Amino acid sequence: MNIRTDKAIAATTDTAVLHKKMLQLLSALWVTHAIGAFARLNLADAIEDGAGDLAAIAQLRNLNPDRVNRLLRALSTVGIVSETGPGHFAMTPLGGLLGSRAPQSMRTTAMLLTGYLGDMWGKLADAVTGDAVAFESMAGQPLFDWLAERPDEAERFHRMMVEVHGPETPAIIAAYDFAGFQHIVDIGGGNGALISAVLAAFPGRRATLFDLPEAIALARRGEGGPLPGVTLCAGDVFKAVPAGGDAYLLRHVMHDFDDDDCGRILRNVRGAMAPEARVLVLEAPVPHTPTPGPGRWLDLHMMLLANGRERSLDDYARIFAGADLRLARTLPTRHPAMTIIEAVAAPSRQA
């Protein structure tokens, strides 16, 4: 998003310019769903397997050639494919992310964000009007309860988390020195990709991976990478967390919950951690100035999904204080969606 350009458009009184911009904004939904359809039909794999010819693509997927052509022709305007000639298409590096075999595939993300995670955005007005959680209104129960009863859906959801957050991992490793820790506890660490990377870069440390049973099952299968000597522990973060760690990692955990629930989680961590331990909240704080980052939009998504929220550094300082912790420092990383927010025990509890 170009902030300067958007501000100029917002300030103009030229009706034609405003009308065009509004149509662009409203029709963005078309692009999103076209990308979702492309991912569901697995057209990226078909094209990359050499079926660049329209007739061959359609035959591989048992589709209507004319409609495939119209979909690909539209997607060529946003860089998902390139139209190399009449009825011939090639993958672009951007569209390649929607292939099932891509190292940084985002195919599952595209399907979920244009599935039930997209449907809940239709309830945004209701959510703003009242205090309902859009996902709960649709599904009849909170997200994590719903996932716990649907292992296949839970696995897809965790795969999306890996797709979205996986590229942050090298940036975290590069930005923070874990050498001084002996026991690292990864709270909500999913399939173990982060703790696996930490141990690869800083070998010889003990580690515990703590998450819901469905996530621990993924880690046990090795989907997040090698976990040498890691204790795999399934549990409920609102009841207790593993004790004795001198570093507690919470990557994109806090934004799933409201302030009260975050306080409960942090108090459990505070009660379990060693006296000199560090709590590392791995999130992207919402800046006070209007920047082109995704934080303000992700904040709405989390509100609809689980009554969660994105937070500023002031917000983090406040909820840390409520759990007898103190915001010690923040470390930027080279990934735009990741900052390391470090907290320590509040002075009154360090005596």
C-alpha positions as CSV (number, residue, x, y, z in Angstrom):
1,M,0.0,0.0,0.0
2,N,1.3,3.4,-1.0
3,I,0.6,5.7,2.0
4,R,1.4,8.9,0.1
5,T,-0.8,8.0,-2.9
6,D,-3.7,6.9,-0.7
7,K,-3.5,10.1,1.3
8,A,-3.6,12.1,-1.9
9,I,-6.6,10.1,-3.1
10,A,-8.4,10.6,0.2
11,A,-7.8,14.3,0.0
12,T,-9.0,14.8,-3.6
13,T,-12.4,16.1,-4.5
14,D,-12.3,14.6,-8.0
15,T,-15.3,12.4,-8.1
16,A,-14.0,10.2,-11.0
17,V,-10.8,9.5,-9.1
18,L,-12.6,8.6,-5.9
19,H,-15.1,6.5,-7.8
20,K,-12.3,4.5,-9.4
21,K,-10.5,4.0,-6.1
22,M,-13.7,2.8,-4.4
23,L,-14.3,0.3,-7.1
24,Q,-10.8,-1.0,-6.7
25,L,-11.2,-1.4,-3.0
26,L,-14.6,-3.1,-3.3
27,S,-13.5,-5.5,-6.0
28,A,-10.4,-6.6,-4.1
29,L,-12.7,-9.5,-2.9
30,W,-12.8,-10.8,-6.5
31,V,-9.0,-11.1,-6.6
32,T,-8.8,-12.9,-3.2
33,H,-11.4,-15.5,-4.2
34,A,-9.8,-16.0,-7.7
35,I,-6.5,-16.8,-5.9
36,G,-8.4,-19.1,-3.6
37,A,-10.0,-21.0,-6.5
38,F,-6.6,-21.3,-8.2
39,A,-5.2,-22.8,-5.0
40,R,-8.1,-25.2,-4.5
41,L,-7.9,-26.5,-8.1
42,N,-4.2,-26.9,-7.7
43,L,-3.6,-25.2,-11.0
44,A,0.0,-24.2,-10.0
45,D,1.1,-27.8,-10.0
46,A,-0.7,-28.5,-13.3
47,I,1.1,-25.6,-15.0
48,E,4.5,-26.3,-13.4
49,D,4.2,-30.0,-14.6
50,G,4.3,-28.7,-18.1
51,A,0.7,-28.2,-18.8
52,G,1.0,-24.6,-19.9
53,D,-1.4,-25.1,-22.7
54,L,-5.0,-24.3,-21.7
55,A,-6.5,-27.5,-23.1
56,A,-3.9,-29.6,-21.2
57,I,-4.5,-27.7,-17.9
58,A,-8.3,-28.2,-18.2
59,Q,-7.9,-31.9,-19.1
60,L,-5.6,-32.6,-16.1
61,R,-8.1,-31.1,-13.7
62,N,-11.3,-32.2,-15.6
63,L,-12.4,-28.5,-16.0
64,N,-14.1,-26.4,-18.5
65,P,-11.4,-24.9,-20.8
66,D,-13.2,-21.7,-21.4
67,R,-13.7,-21.0,-17.7
68,V,-10.1,-22.0,-16.9
69,N,-9.0,-19.5,-19.5
70,R,-11.1,-16.7,-18.0
71,L,-9.7,-17.4,-14.5
72,L,-6.1,-17.5,-15.6
73,R,-6.5,-14.5,-17.8
74,A,-7.8,-12.5,-14.8
75,L,-5.1,-13.8,-12.6
76,S,-2.4,-12.7,-15.1
77,T,-3.3,-9.1,-14.3
78,V,-2.2,-9.5,-10.7
79,G,1.0,-11.5,-11.4
80,I,-0.2,-15.0,-10.4
81,V,0.5,-16.3,-13.9
82,S,1.8,-14.8,-17.1
83,E,-0.1,-15.1,-20.4
84,T,2.6,-16.2,-22.9
85,G,0.3,-16.4,-25.8
86,P,-3.3,-17.1,-26.7
87,G,-4.4,-20.1,-24.5
88,H,-0.9,-20.5,-23.0
89,F,0.1,-19.6,-19.5
90,A,3.3,-19.9,-17.4
91,M,3.8,-19.7,-13.6
92,T,5.3,-16.6,-12.0
93,P,7.5,-16.7,-8.8
94,L,4.5,-15.2,-7.0
95,G,2.0,-17.7,-8.2
96,G,4.5,-20.5,-7.5
97,L,3.8,-20.0,-3.8
98,L,0.4,-21.5,-4.4
99,G,1.9,-24.9,-5.6
100,S,1.7,-27.8,-3.2
101,R,5.4,-28.6,-3.7
102,A,6.8,-25.1,-3.2
103,P,9.3,-24.8,-0.3
104,Q,7.4,-21.8,1.0
105,S,4.0,-22.9,-0.2
106,M,1.0,-20.8,0.9
107,R,-1.6,-23.0,-0.8
108,T,-3.3,-24.0,2.5
109,T,-3.4,-20.3,3.6
110,A,-5.0,-19.3,0.3
111,M,-7.7,-22.0,0.7
112,L,-8.5,-21.2,4.4
113,L,-8.5,-17.5,4.0
114,T,-11.0,-17.8,1.2
115,G,-13.0,-20.5,3.1
116,Y,-14.4,-20.2,6.6
117,L,-11.8,-17.7,7.6
118,G,-13.1,-15.5,4.8
119,D,-16.8,-16.1,5.5
120,M,-16.5,-14.7,9.0
121,W,-15.5,-11.3,7.6
122,G,-19.2,-11.0,6.4
123,K,-20.0,-10.6,10.1
124,L,-17.7,-7.6,10.7
125,A,-20.6,-5.1,11.0
126,D,-22.3,-7.4,13.6
127,A,-19.0,-7.7,15.5
128,V,-18.5,-3.9,15.6
129,T,-22.1,-3.4,16.7
130,G,-22.0,-5.8,19.6
131,D,-19.5,-8.0,21.3
132,A,-20.0,-11.3,19.4
133,V,-17.1,-13.3,18.1
134,A,-17.7,-13.9,14.4
135,F,-16.2,-17.3,14.2
136,E,-18.2,-18.5,17.3
137,S,-21.4,-17.1,15.8
138,M,-20.7,-19.2,12.6
139,A,-19.4,-22.4,14.2
140,G,-21.3,-22.4,17.5
141,Q,-18.2,-22.7,19.6
142,P,-14.7,-21.0,20.1
143,L,-12.1,-21.7,17.5
144,F,-9.8,-23.9,19.5
145,D,-12.7,-26.0,20.8
146,W,-13.9,-26.4,17.2
147,L,-10.5,-27.4,16.0
148,A,-10.0,-29.9,18.8
149,E,-13.1,-31.8,17.6
150,R,-11.9,-31.8,14.0
151,P,-8.3,-33.2,13.7
152,D,-8.1,-32.9,10.0
153,E,-9.2,-29.2,10.1
154,A,-6.8,-28.6,13.0
155,E,-4.0,-30.0,10.9
156,R,-4.8,-27.7,8.1
157,F,-5.0,-24.8,10.5
158,H,-1.6,-25.6,11.9
159,R,-0.2,-26.0,8.4
160,M,-1.4,-22.5,7.6
161,M,0.4,-21.2,10.7
162,V,3.6,-22.7,9.5
163,E,3.1,-21.2,6.0
164,V,2.4,-17.8,7.3
165,H,5.0,-17.6,10.1
166,G,7.7,-20.0,8.9
167,P,9.7,-17.2,7.1
168,E,10.0,-15.4,10.4
169,T,12.1,-18.1,12.0
170,P,15.5,-17.3,10.4
171,A,15.0,-13.7,11.3
172,I,14.4,-14.5,15.0
173,I,17.5,-16.7,15.1
174,A,19.6,-14.0,13.6
175,A,18.3,-11.3,15.9
176,Y,18.5,-13.0,19.3
177,D,21.3,-14.7,21.2
178,F,19.9,-17.8,22.9
179,A,23.4,-19.0,24.0
180,G,22.9,-18.0,27.6
181,F,19.8,-20.2,28.2
182,Q,19.9,-23.8,29.4
183,H,16.2,-24.7,29.3
184,I,14.0,-23.1,26.6
185,V,10.2,-23.6,26.7
186,D,8.3,-22.9,23.6
187,I,4.7,-22.2,24.5
188,G,2.2,-22.8,21.6
189,G,5.1,-23.8,19.4
190,G,3.0,-25.8,17.0
191,N,5.0,-28.4,15.0
192,G,8.3,-27.4,16.7
193,A,9.8,-25.6,13.7
194,L,11.0,-22.6,15.8
195,I,12.5,-24.6,18.7
196,S,14.1,-27.0,16.1
197,A,15.8,-24.0,14.5
198,V,16.9,-22.5,17.8
199,L,18.5,-25.8,18.8
200,A,20.2,-26.2,15.5
201,A,21.8,-22.7,15.9
202,F,22.5,-23.1,19.6
203,P,23.0,-26.8,20.3
204,G,23.4,-28.4,23.7
205,R,20.3,-26.8,25.3
206,R,17.3,-28.5,26.9
207,A,14.0,-27.6,25.4
208,T,10.3,-28.2,26.0
209,L,7.6,-27.9,23.4
210,F,4.2,-27.1,24.8
211,D,1.0,-26.9,22.8
212,L,-2.4,-28.5,22.2
213,P,-2.4,-32.3,21.5
214,E,-3.0,-31.9,17.7
215,A,0.0,-29.7,17.4
216,I,2.2,-32.0,19.5
217,A,1.2,-34.8,17.2
218,L,2.6,-32.9,14.2
219,A,5.9,-32.3,16.1
220,R,6.1,-36.0,17.1
221,R,5.9,-36.9,13.3
222,G,8.9,-34.6,12.7
223,E,7.0,-32.1,10.6
224,G,8.8,-29.1,12.2
225,G,12.3,-30.6,11.9
226,P,14.6,-32.5,14.2
227,L,13.9,-32.1,18.0
228,P,16.9,-33.7,19.7
229,G,16.3,-34.1,23.4
230,V,13.1,-32.0,23.3
231,T,10.4,-32.8,25.8
232,L,7.0,-32.8,24.0
233,C,4.2,-31.7,26.3
234,A,0.5,-31.4,25.5
235,G,-1.6,-29.2,27.8
236,D,-3.8,-26.2,28.4
237,V,-1.9,-22.9,28.7
238,F,-4.7,-21.6,31.0
239,K,-4.1,-24.3,33.5
240,A,-0.3,-24.6,33.8
241,V,2.8,-24.4,31.7
242,P,6.1,-26.4,32.0
243,A,8.2,-25.1,34.9
244,G,11.9,-24.3,35.3
245,G,12.6,-22.6,32.0
246,D,15.0,-19.7,31.7
247,A,13.5,-18.6,28.4
248,Y,9.8,-18.8,27.5
249,L,8.9,-18.3,23.8
250,L,5.4,-17.2,22.8
251,R,5.2,-16.7,19.1
252,H,1.9,-15.3,17.9
253,V,0.2,-16.6,21.0
254,M,-0.8,-13.4,22.7
255,H,-2.7,-12.0,19.7
256,D,-5.1,-14.9,19.9
257,F,-6.6,-13.7,23.1
258,D,-8.1,-10.7,24.9
259,D,-6.2,-8.9,27.7
260,D,-7.8,-11.0,30.5
261,D,-6.8,-14.3,28.9
262,C,-3.3,-12.9,28.1
263,G,-2.9,-12.0,31.7
264,R,-3.8,-15.5,32.7
265,I,-1.3,-17.0,30.4
266,L,1.5,-14.6,31.5
267,R,0.7,-15.2,35.2
268,N,1.1,-19.0,34.6
269,V,4.4,-18.3,32.9
270,R,5.5,-16.0,35.7
271,G,4.8,-18.7,38.2
272,A,6.6,-21.4,36.3
273,M,9.8,-19.5,35.2
274,A,13.2,-19.5,36.9
275,P,14.0,-16.2,38.8
276,E,16.2,-14.8,36.1
277,A,14.3,-16.1,33.1
278,R,13.3,-14.1,30.1
279,V,9.9,-14.1,28.4
280,L,10.1,-13.5,24.7
281,V,6.8,-12.4,23.1
282,L,7.3,-12.8,19.3
283,E,4.8,-10.5,17.6
284,A,4.6,-7.4,15.5
285,P,3.5,-4.5,17.7
286,V,1.0,-2.1,16.1
287,P,2.7,1.2,15.5
288,H,1.2,4.5,16.7
289,T,1.6,6.0,13.2
290,P,-0.3,4.8,10.1
291,T,2.2,2.6,8.4
292,P,1.7,0.2,5.4
293,G,2.2,-2.9,7.7
294,P,-0.6,-5.4,8.1
295,G,-1.1,-5.0,11.8
296,R,-4.2,-2.8,11.8
297,W,-6.0,-5.3,9.4
298,L,-4.7,-8.4,11.3
299,D,-6.2,-6.8,14.4
300,L,-9.7,-7.0,12.9
301,H,-9.1,-10.6,11.7
302,M,-8.1,-11.6,15.3
303,M,-11.1,-9.8,16.7
304,L,-13.4,-11.8,14.3
305,L,-11.6,-15.1,14.8
306,A,-11.1,-15.4,18.5
307,N,-11.7,-12.1,20.2
308,G,-8.0,-11.5,20.0
309,R,-6.2,-8.4,19.1
310,E,-2.9,-6.9,18.0
311,R,-1.2,-4.6,20.5
312,S,1.2,-1.7,20.8
313,L,4.3,-1.8,23.0
314,D,2.4,0.3,25.5
315,D,-0.3,-2.4,25.6
316,Y,2.3,-5.1,26.1
317,A,3.9,-3.1,29.0
318,R,0.5,-2.9,30.7
319,I,-0.4,-6.6,30.4
320,F,3.2,-7.5,31.5
321,A,2.8,-5.4,34.6
322,G,-0.5,-7.2,35.5
323,A,1.4,-10.5,35.5
324,D,4.3,-9.1,37.6
325,L,6.6,-8.8,34.6
326,R,8.4,-5.9,33.2
327,L,9.0,-4.9,29.6
328,A,12.8,-5.0,29.3
329,R,13.6,-4.3,25.6
330,T,12.5,-4.8,22.1
331,L,14.6,-6.2,19.2
332,P,13.7,-5.6,15.6
333,T,14.3,-8.4,13.1
334,R,14.8,-8.4,9.4
335,H,11.3,-9.8,9.0
336,P,8.7,-6.9,8.8
337,A,6.1,-8.9,10.8
338,M,8.4,-9.9,13.7
339,T,9.7,-8.1,16.7
340,I,11.2,-9.7,19.8
341,I,9.6,-8.2,22.9
342,E,11.5,-9.3,26.0
343,A,10.1,-9.3,29.5
344,V,11.6,-10.1,32.9
345,A,10.3,-10.5,36.4
346,A,9.2,-7.3,37.9
347,P,11.8,-5.9,40.5
348,S,9.4,-6.6,43.4
349,R,9.6,-10.3,42.8
350,Q,13.3,-10.6,42.1
351,A,14.4,-10.1,45.7
